[in-house]
Amino acid sequence: MRVLLKRLAGMLLIPWTRWYLRKQRTHVYGDVRIVVRHGVFHPGLFPSTPMLLESLKDQPLLGVRLLELGCGTGLISIIAAKRGALVTASDISTNALQNAEQNAYSNNVDVEFIQSDVFENIEPILFDWVIVNPPYYRGNPVDEASMAWYAGANLEYFEKFYSGLGRYIHKNSKVLMSLTQECDLDGIHRIAIRYDFDWTMRNERNSVLDGKDYVFNIISSHRKLTTRLESSH
């Protein structure tokens, strides 16, 4: 039954999604209204962004340093900034960053935006929160829009993420990552373990297309963080 539903959903929802996203759209989440440019990941059509926002809902953010990697339209960063977080947001896509900057301005919040391939152009300061909605499917992106979906044939995105993460977090930092049942969870987990990281389940939700969607807490070994903190003094 699940296979049949997935097949039917793919036949109907995927073409409809492509048609719907052919031009700029608007999206409202609570008291935040944003525009979604053509070619930018739409935070309202897929469960990952709402699940990450749900995970942040009851967390105290006033005055904390928060980094969002792959910010897309900037919705998560804007909501965090409205709640008093000191937000840095990055994306590899010029189109997405321009879209996010426009949305931050229209919602009257201050967010630092940086164009970066994962951590490449981000100053190595220690963040209290790191939020990442990564490209998680195997395959090489063919254009800027597909960078939101494909992590490289060998999951190169996660190599960059886990190899760099320890420079940006302290022992009390919270790191949230969204993934789906249909991506290579085992392969991504092996990369995390290789760099002394692990994960625990924070949230999960059934999805017609992808079976289940997840938000994971990314956990670092104490040894790795102690080394990072000592080297920063």
Buried (B, 14 or more C-beta within 10 A) or exposed (E): EEEEEBEEBEEEBEEEBEEEBEEEBEBEBEEBEBBBBEBBBBBBBBBBBBBBBBBBEEBEBEEBBBBBBBBBBBBBBBBBBBBEBBBBBBBBBEBBBBBBBBBBEEBEBEBBBBBBBBBEEBEEEBBBBBBBBBBBBBEEBEEBBBBBBBBBEEBBBBBBBBBBBBBBBBEEBBBBBBBBEBBBBEBBBEBBEEBBBEBEEBBBBEBEBBEEBBBBBBEBEEEBBEEBEEEEE
